[in-house]
């Protein structure tokens, strides 16, 4: 009987095992072809081993998708993740990232300077991954981002073969790789031919303005000086040996000082040419050297409105120049000679250095003639334009913002307005336009009355727009009601109105731990607390460094809310050097500082804030506090809103 039972058990195991194997084989054979729907729970979802059963965003179904290749369609960078160093381009195709090149259709490889993973192969020959960047191996140097060249120049050699990696390099008589004749060393891996040197292409030639002709570097348009292997044209003032060296300079010669200069009766026109002086015979195609001169009736003369100061220069007739008779000033409109100077006639004012124009109230023929800014000619009289006001009978000033001006005084009819860089009347800094006639002050700016303060809830106090009592300055444009000490139910009731505050167990808004009340309206971080910028560190001589409020350079923290000059700090070696250990200690940099929850009230005394150690009431410096059980606490009916303030309930 036992043998029969054992046989039945073995039979059942074989049936179950065969059934399981059959199911597995069916699952394996039920694979899907590419782009067909697939079942991720089967042993072989996709028939092609290179395909993956993935969710398709197009119809939200699982399909067999082939391994991504460069150039295939993508919707986001994530679609190209299978291709290392690739991304999805604007054209929705997988491409290699910057500083990477295509290694094969499924791989991108970084070039020199490109990001790489440890021990990853770089695309550039003789480059390796160092500190996550493809760099040339030792003794190899980069040329662009595509080559690593072996450092050949200067190394020992037996023949030219070892120097071949550097073009135009040879093994010298001293058995060192050096640049060949008529070439110069540009860097440790590059020789370049100069003028007369052998070349294959123009790009080989080093000098500017040189080209490769018949395998020799030559200058494009002119011959170089024979003693200088460069392509530079002859210029006035450069060294020469004879006139032939200066032949490219029109009317130039080689002077007795062996420098290129102008011939007699000619003067320098620019660095490479000479032109005729005033009074010399000329023709229309000849240049005259002095500025504001030209060839008139075959003679170089000054242009109209200019006079000859010498044969080399023409000066413009201008107001203030010396004169003997009125005719000298006749080219300056509405001027005459008075006290041996050209000045404007009566009823006219200086329009610019070379002209006069009628002032307000004087005769005119057109508006362009009127001298005053923002004036015009009306019925042959110079008058202020519409919307401008006459001031002191001499100038027209703006009535409205946005009108033209030359200086701030032109906008003085609009209070708190100035003349901008664009020469328009605008409101001064920290003032805001109210319509086109008024500029209204922001918080902290000058005012004469409350109506001149634009920010809601601000009033004019001591000629400055300020927030009233129980309001805090949130910005130049906002006064926010102070909420420290008011009742609350949750933290958000406090944070919405004052930063760094929370709702305490007493159901009032208080400052977070290690934040102090400033001006009864702000919770500011103590020293060593987190900050984002310098504005958040409000204690004197403190700034935000590495996102922590810290004392400025050459200052040290005396307490959690005080910075003092290091030179005035008391030095110490032990805590006992500083006084009682309840209130003082010796810091790591050997100066006496106040203990936590203490503050300095003078140069030699640290006193406890709230929760600081005490043994008598007068030691507690926070108003409305007393010493209880050796700790400073708020008086009855007062609540602590920070370590430095008790408010009445």
C-alpha positions in Angstrom: 0.0 0.0 0.0 2.7 2.6 0.8 4.3 2.0 -2.6 1.0 2.6 -4.3 0.5 5.9 -2.5 4.1 7.0 -3.4 3.5 6.3 -7.1 0.3 8.3 -7.1 2.1 11.3 -5.5 4.9 11.1 -8.1 2.3 11.0 -10.9 0.5 14.1 -9.6 3.9 16.0 -9.3 4.7 15.1 -13.0 1.3 16.3 -14.2 1.5 19.6 -12.3 5.1 20.1 -13.5 4.3 19.4 -17.1 1.3 21.7 -16.9 3.5 24.5 -15.5 6.1 24.0 -18.2 3.5 24.0 -20.9 2.1 27.3 -19.6 5.6 28.8 -19.5 6.3 27.6 -23.0 2.9 29.1 -24.2 3.8 32.4 -22.5 7.2 32.4 -24.2 5.8 31.7 -27.6 3.1 34.4 -27.3 5.5 37.2 -28.0 4.6 40.2 -30.0 6.3 41.6 -33.1 7.6 45.2 -33.4 4.9 47.9 -32.8 2.3 45.3 -31.9 0.6 45.2 -28.5 2.5 43.2 -25.9 1.9 41.8 -22.4 4.6 42.9 -19.9 3.7 40.0 -17.6 4.7 37.3 -20.0 8.2 35.7 -20.0 8.9 37.0 -23.5 6.7 40.1 -24.3 8.6 40.9 -27.5 9.9 38.4 -30.1 12.9 40.6 -31.0 15.4 40.7 -28.1 16.3 44.3 -29.1 12.7 45.5 -28.5 11.1 46.6 -25.2 7.5 46.3 -24.1 6.8 50.0 -23.3 3.8 52.2 -22.7 3.0 54.1 -25.9 1.8 57.7 -25.3 0.0 57.7 -28.6 -2.8 55.3 -27.6 -1.8 54.5 -23.9 -1.2 50.9 -24.7 1.9 48.6 -24.3 3.7 48.0 -27.5 7.0 46.4 -28.6 9.3 49.4 -29.4 12.7 49.0 -30.9 15.8 50.4 -29.2 16.1 54.2 -29.9 18.5 55.3 -32.6 19.9 58.7 -33.5 17.6 60.5 -35.9 14.5 58.7 -34.8 11.3 60.6 -33.6 11.1 61.7 -30.0 8.8 63.8 -27.8 11.1 64.6 -24.9 14.7 64.0 -23.8 13.5 61.0 -21.8 12.7 59.2 -25.1 16.4 59.4 -26.0 17.7 58.1 -22.6 18.8 54.8 -24.1 21.3 56.7 -26.3 24.0 57.9 -23.9 24.8 61.7 -24.3 21.8 62.3 -26.5 18.7 64.6 -26.3 15.5 65.4 -28.2 16.1 68.3 -30.6 13.7 71.1 -31.5 12.9 69.0 -34.6 11.8 66.1 -32.4 14.6 63.8 -33.3 17.3 62.2 -31.1 20.6 63.9 -31.5 24.0 64.0 -29.7 24.4 66.7 -27.0 26.9 69.5 -27.5 30.6 68.4 -27.2 29.5 64.9 -28.3 29.7 63.2 -31.7 28.0 60.1 -33.2 29.9 57.0 -32.4 27.3 54.7 -34.0 23.6 54.9 -34.5 22.9 54.0 -30.9 25.8 55.8 -29.1 27.2 59.3 -28.8 30.7 59.9 -27.5 32.2 63.0 -25.9 35.0 65.0 -27.6 37.7 67.1 -25.9 36.1 69.2 -23.2 32.9 67.1 -23.2 31.3 65.6 -20.1 32.1 61.9 -19.5 31.6 59.2 -17.0 34.5 57.5 -15.2 36.5 55.2 -17.6 34.2 56.1 -20.5 35.7 56.1 -24.0 36.2 59.5 -25.5 35.6 60.1 -29.2 39.0 61.9 -29.6 42.0 59.7 -30.1 44.5 59.8 -27.2 42.0 61.3 -24.9 40.8 59.9 -21.6 38.1 60.8 -19.0 39.6 62.9 -16.2 37.4 64.5 -13.6 34.4 63.8 -15.7 35.9 65.7 -18.7 37.5 64.3 -21.8 41.2 65.4 -21.7 44.4 64.6 -23.6 46.6 61.9 -22.1 50.0 62.9 -20.6 52.4 64.3 -23.1 49.5 65.0 -25.5 48.2 68.5 -26.2 44.8 69.5 -27.7 44.4 71.0 -31.1 40.8 72.3 -31.3 38.4 69.7 -29.8 39.1 67.0 -32.3 42.8 66.1 -31.9 45.3 65.3 -29.2 48.8 65.9 -30.6 51.9 64.3 -29.1 54.3 66.9 -27.6 57.0 66.7 -30.2 58.8 70.1 -30.4 61.8 70.1 -28.1 62.0 66.3 -27.6 65.1 64.3 -28.6 65.2 62.7 -32.0 67.5 60.6 -34.2 65.7 61.4 -37.5 62.8 63.4 -39.0 60.3 60.6 -38.6 59.7 61.1 -34.8 58.9 64.8 -35.5 56.4 64.2 -38.3 53.3 64.6 -36.0 54.0 68.4 -36.1 53.8 69.8 -39.6 56.9 71.6 -40.8 59.0 70.2 -38.0 62.4 68.6 -38.6 65.1 66.9 -36.5 67.7 69.6 -36.0 71.5 69.2 -36.0 71.3 69.2 -32.2 69.0 66.2 -32.5 65.9 68.0 -31.2 62.5 68.4 -33.0 62.4 72.0 -34.1 60.5 74.1 -36.7 62.1 74.0 -40.1 63.6 76.9 -42.0 61.2 79.9 -42.7 58.7 78.6 -40.1 58.1 79.8 -36.6 56.9 78.0 -33.5 53.3 79.0 -32.7 52.9 76.6 -29.8 54.4 73.3 -28.6 52.6 71.4 -31.3 52.4 73.8 -34.2 54.9 75.3 -36.7 53.7 77.8 -39.3 55.6 79.2 -42.4 56.4 82.9 -42.6 56.8 84.9 -45.8 59.0 82.9 -48.2 58.3 79.6 -46.4 57.0 76.4 -47.9 53.3 75.9 -47.8 50.5 73.7 -49.1 47.5 76.0 -48.7 47.0 79.7 -47.7 45.8 78.5 -44.3 49.4 77.3 -43.6 50.8 80.8 -43.9 51.2 82.7 -40.6 51.4 86.4 -41.6 48.1 88.3 -42.1 47.5 89.4 -45.7 49.6 86.5 -47.0 48.7 83.8 -49.5 50.2 80.5 -50.7 51.4 80.8 -54.3 53.5 78.1 -56.0 54.0 76.5 -52.5 55.5 79.7 -51.1 53.9 82.1 -48.7 53.7 85.6 -50.3 52.1 88.9 -49.4 48.7 89.6 -51.2 49.2 93.2 -52.4 52.6 94.5 -51.5 56.1 93.4 -50.7 57.2 93.2 -47.1 60.3 95.0 -45.9 63.1 92.6 -46.6 64.3 92.8 -43.0 60.8 91.9 -41.6 59.0 88.6 -42.5 55.5 90.2 -42.3 53.0 91.6 -44.7 52.5 95.2 -43.7 52.0 98.1 -46.0 54.4 101.1 -45.8 53.0 103.7 -43.4 53.9 107.2 -42.5 56.4 107.2 -39.6 57.7 103.6 -40.1 61.4 102.9 -40.8 62.6 102.9 -44.4 65.9 102.7 -46.3 65.0 104.6 -49.4 62.1 106.1 -51.3 61.3 102.7 -52.8 60.2 101.4 -49.4 57.6 104.2 -49.2 56.3 103.9 -52.8 52.9 102.6 -51.8 52.2 105.9 -49.9 50.8 108.5 -52.4 53.2 111.5 -52.4 55.4 109.8 -49.8 59.2 109.7 -49.5 61.9 108.3 -47.2 63.1 111.3 -45.1 66.6 112.0 -43.9 65.6 110.4 -40.6 64.9 107.1 -42.5 61.2 107.3 -41.9 58.3 107.4 -44.4 57.0 111.0 -44.6 55.2 113.3 -47.0 56.8 115.2 -49.8 57.2 119.0 -49.7 53.8 120.9 -49.8 52.0 117.8 -48.7 50.8 116.8 -45.3 49.5 113.5 -43.7 45.9 112.7 -44.7 45.8 109.3 -42.9 48.4 106.7 -42.0 48.9 105.6 -45.6 48.5 108.7 -47.7 49.6 112.4 -48.1 47.5 115.3 -49.5 48.1 118.9 -50.6 48.3 121.8 -48.1 46.2 125.0 -48.2 47.1 127.3 -51.1 48.6 124.6 -53.3 47.5 124.0 -56.9 45.0 121.1 -57.1 42.6 119.3 -59.4 39.2 117.7 -58.7 40.8 114.3 -58.2 43.4 115.6 -55.8 42.8 115.5 -52.0 43.5 118.5 -49.8 45.1 117.5 -46.4 43.4 119.9 -43.8 40.1 118.9 -42.4 37.2 121.0 -43.8 39.1 122.0 -46.9 38.5 121.2 -50.6 39.8 122.0 -54.1 38.1 125.2 -55.2 39.1 126.9 -58.5 42.2 124.6 -58.6 43.4 125.8 -55.2 43.1 124.0 -51.8 41.0 126.4 -49.7 38.9 126.2 -46.5 35.2 125.3 -46.9 32.6 128.0 -46.3 32.3 128.9 -42.6 35.9 128.0 -42.0 39.1 130.1 -42.1 42.8 129.2 -42.6 44.6 129.1 -39.3 47.8 128.1 -41.2 48.6 126.1 -44.3 47.8 122.9 -42.3 44.4 123.7 -40.7 40.9 125.2 -41.2 39.0 126.5 -38.1 35.3 127.2 -38.0 34.1 130.7 -37.4 32.6 130.7 -33.9 31.1 133.0 -31.2 33.9 134.4 -29.0 36.6 134.3 -31.6 38.7 137.5 -32.0 37.8 140.1 -34.6 38.5 143.7 -35.7 35.5 144.4 -37.9 31.9 143.0 -38.2 32.8 141.4 -41.6 35.0 138.8 -39.7 31.8 137.5 -38.0 29.5 137.7 -41.0 29.4 133.9 -41.4 27.8 133.6 -38.0 24.2 134.5 -38.4 22.9 137.5 -36.3 26.3 138.3 -34.8 28.7 141.2 -34.9 32.1 142.3 -33.6 32.1 143.9 -30.2 35.0 144.4 -27.9 37.1 142.5 -30.4 34.9 139.3 -30.1 32.2 137.9 -32.3 29.0 138.0 -30.2 25.2 137.8 -30.8 23.4 141.0 -31.6 20.7 142.5 -29.3 17.5 140.4 -29.2 19.4 137.2 -30.1 21.0 134.5 -28.1 23.7 131.9 -28.7 22.0 128.9 -30.3 25.2 127.0 -30.6 28.9 127.9 -31.0 28.5 128.9 -34.6 25.0 130.6 -34.7 22.7 133.0 -33.0 18.9 132.9 -32.8 16.1 135.3 -31.8 15.0 135.1 -28.1 11.4 135.0 -26.8 9.4 138.0 -28.0 11.7 138.8 -31.0 11.0 138.8 -34.7 11.3 135.5 -36.6 10.4 134.0 -39.9 10.2 130.3 -38.9 10.2 128.2 -35.7 13.7 126.8 -36.3 15.1 130.3 -35.8 13.8 130.7 -32.2 16.6 130.1 -29.7 14.6 129.1 -26.6 13.9 125.4 -26.2 10.2 124.5 -26.7 9.5 127.8 -28.4 8.0 128.4 -31.9 7.4 131.3 -34.4 3.8 132.5 -34.1 2.8 135.5 -36.2 6.6 136.3 -36.7 7.2 136.4 -32.9 9.1 133.7 -30.9 6.7 132.4 -28.3 6.4 129.3 -26.0 4.7 126.3 -27.5 1.2 125.3 -26.3 1.4 123.4 -23.0 4.6 125.2 -22.0 4.9 128.1 -19.6 7.0 131.3 -19.9 9.4 131.7 -17.0 11.4 134.8 -16.3 10.8 136.0 -20.0 13.7 133.9 -21.1 12.7 130.2 -21.2 9.7 127.9 -21.7 9.2 125.2 -19.1 7.1 122.1 -19.2 3.6 122.0 -17.7 3.2 118.2 -18.0 5.2 115.0 -17.5 6.6 113.6 -20.8 7.4 117.0 -22.3 10.8 118.0 -23.8 13.5 119.4 -21.6 17.2 120.1 -21.6 17.9 120.4 -17.8 16.1 119.7 -14.5 15.1 123.4 -14.2 13.0 123.0 -17.4 10.7 120.7 -15.3 10.5 122.8 -12.1 6.7 123.5 -12.5 6.1 119.9 -11.8 7.0 119.1 -8.2 9.5 116.2 -7.7 10.1 116.0 -11.5 13.5 115.9 -13.3 14.8 115.9 -16.9 15.7 112.3 -17.9 18.5 111.0 -20.0 16.0 110.9 -22.9 15.4 114.7 -22.3 11.8 114.2 -21.1 10.3 115.5 -17.8 9.8 112.4 -15.6 9.2 111.8 -11.9 12.3 111.6 -9.7 13.6 108.3 -8.4 11.1 106.7 -5.9 8.3 109.0 -7.0 5.3 107.8 -9.0 3.3 109.8 -11.7 -0.3 110.6 -10.7 -1.7 111.6 -14.0 0.4 114.0 -16.1 0.7 116.9 -13.6 1.8 115.3 -10.3 4.7 113.1 -8.9 3.8 111.3 -5.6 6.3 110.0 -3.1 6.9 106.4 -2.2 7.8 105.4 1.4 10.9 107.2 2.8 10.9 110.0 0.3 10.4 113.8 0.9 6.9 115.2 1.3 5.2 118.3 2.6 1.7 116.8 3.3 0.0 113.5 3.5 -1.5 113.8 0.1 1.9 113.6 -1.5 2.4 110.0 -0.2 1.0 107.5 -2.7 1.4 104.3 -0.7 -1.7 103.1 1.0 -1.7 103.8 4.8 1.3 106.1 4.6 1.4 109.6 6.1 3.9 112.5 6.0 6.0 112.5 9.2 9.0 114.9 9.5 8.8 115.6 5.7 9.1 111.9 4.9 6.4 109.4 3.8 6.3 106.8 6.5 4.1 103.9 7.8 2.0 104.9 10.9 2.2 103.2 14.2 1.4 99.4 14.2 2.3 99.3 10.5 5.5 97.9 9.1 7.4 98.8 5.9 7.1 95.8 3.6 8.6 97.6 0.6 8.7 101.1 -0.9 5.1 100.5 -2.0 3.5 98.8 0.9 2.7 99.3 4.6 1.5 96.1 6.3 -0.2 95.9 9.6 2.1 94.5 12.4 0.9 91.1 13.5 3.5 90.2 16.2 1.5 89.5 19.4 -1.9 89.3 17.8 -4.1 86.2 18.3 -3.9 83.3 15.9 -5.0 79.7 15.4 -2.3 78.3 13.1 1.1 79.3 11.7 -0.3 80.6 8.4 -2.3 83.3 10.3 1.0 84.8 11.2 3.3 84.1 8.2 0.9 85.9 5.8 1.6 89.2 7.4 5.1 88.9 8.9 8.0 86.8 7.7 9.6 84.2 10.1 6.7 84.2 12.6 4.7 81.2 13.9 1.6 80.7 16.1 2.7 79.9 19.7 1.1 77.7 22.3 -0.4 80.8 23.8 -2.2 81.3 20.5 -0.4 84.5 19.6 2.0 85.3 16.7 5.7 85.1 17.8 9.1 85.0 16.1 10.6 81.6 15.3 13.4 80.4 17.6 16.6 82.4 17.1 14.8 85.2 15.4 14.6 88.6 17.1 11.9 91.3 16.9 13.1 94.5 15.1 11.1 97.7 15.4 8.2 95.7 16.9 7.3 94.6 13.4 9.9 92.2 11.9 11.4 88.9 12.8 15.0 89.0 11.8 17.5 86.1 11.9 20.2 86.1 14.6 23.8 85.5 13.7 24.4 82.0 12.3 20.8 81.7 11.2 19.7 80.9 7.6 19.5 83.8 5.1 19.1 84.4 1.3 20.7 87.8 0.9 22.3 90.7 2.9 19.0 92.5 3.3 17.8 89.8 5.6 20.8 90.3 8.0 19.6 93.4 9.9 22.1 93.7 12.8 24.9 96.2 12.3 28.0 95.0 10.5 26.3 91.7 9.5 26.0 90.2 6.0 24.8 86.9 4.4 27.7 84.5 3.8 27.0 81.0 2.6 23.3 81.4 3.5 24.1 82.3 7.1 24.0 85.7 8.8 27.6 86.4 9.8 29.7 89.4 10.9 31.6 91.3 8.2 35.3 91.0 7.7 37.3 92.4 10.7 34.2 92.1 13.0 33.4 89.3 15.5 30.1 88.3 17.1 29.8 89.5 20.7 26.3 87.9 21.0 23.7 86.4 18.7 22.6 89.9 17.6 25.8 92.0 17.9 29.0 92.4 15.8 31.9 94.4 17.1 35.3 95.3 15.6 37.8 92.6 16.3 40.3 95.2 17.4 38.0 96.3 20.3 37.2 92.8 21.5 38.4 91.6 24.9 41.0 88.8 24.5 41.0 85.6 26.6 42.3 82.1 27.0 39.8 80.6 29.4 36.1 81.3 30.3 37.2 82.5 33.7 39.1 85.4 31.9 35.7 86.9 30.9 33.7 87.0 34.1 30.8 85.0 35.5 30.1 81.8 33.4 26.3 82.4 33.4 26.7 85.3 31.0 30.1 85.1 29.4 32.4 82.7 27.7 35.7 82.6 25.8 35.1 81.9 22.1 37.1 79.7 19.7 39.0 82.7 18.4 39.9 83.8 21.9 37.7 86.8 22.6 35.1 87.3 25.3 31.5 86.9 24.0 28.1 86.7 25.6 26.5 83.3 26.2 23.4 82.2 24.3 20.3 84.2 25.3 22.5 87.1 26.5 23.2 90.4 24.9 25.9 93.1 25.5 24.6 96.3 27.0 28.0 98.0 27.2 31.6 97.1 26.5 32.0 95.1 29.7 28.5 93.7 30.6 26.5 90.8 29.1 22.9 90.6 30.4 20.3 87.9 29.9 17.4 88.1 27.4 14.3 85.9 27.9 15.2 82.4 29.0 18.7 83.6 30.0 20.2 82.7 33.4 19.7 85.3 36.2 19.6 85.6 40.0 17.9 89.1 40.3 15.2 90.9 38.4 17.4 93.9 37.4 19.6 91.6 35.3 16.8 90.9 32.8 17.1 93.6 30.2 14.0 92.8 28.2 11.2 95.3 29.2 8.3 93.8 31.2 10.4 90.8 32.3 11.7 89.5 35.7 13.9 86.7 37.1 11.9 83.6 38.0 13.5 80.3 39.0 16.9 81.6 37.7 15.5 82.4 34.3 14.3 85.7 32.8 10.5 85.5 32.1 7.8 87.9 30.9 5.7 89.5 33.6 2.2 88.3 34.3 -0.3 89.3 31.6 2.7 89.5 29.1 3.7 87.0 26.5 7.2 86.4 24.9 7.0 87.0 21.2 10.8 86.6 20.7 13.9 86.4 23.0 13.9 90.2 23.1 10.3 91.3 23.5 7.3 90.8 25.9 3.9 92.1 24.7 0.8 92.5 26.8 -2.0 90.1 26.3 
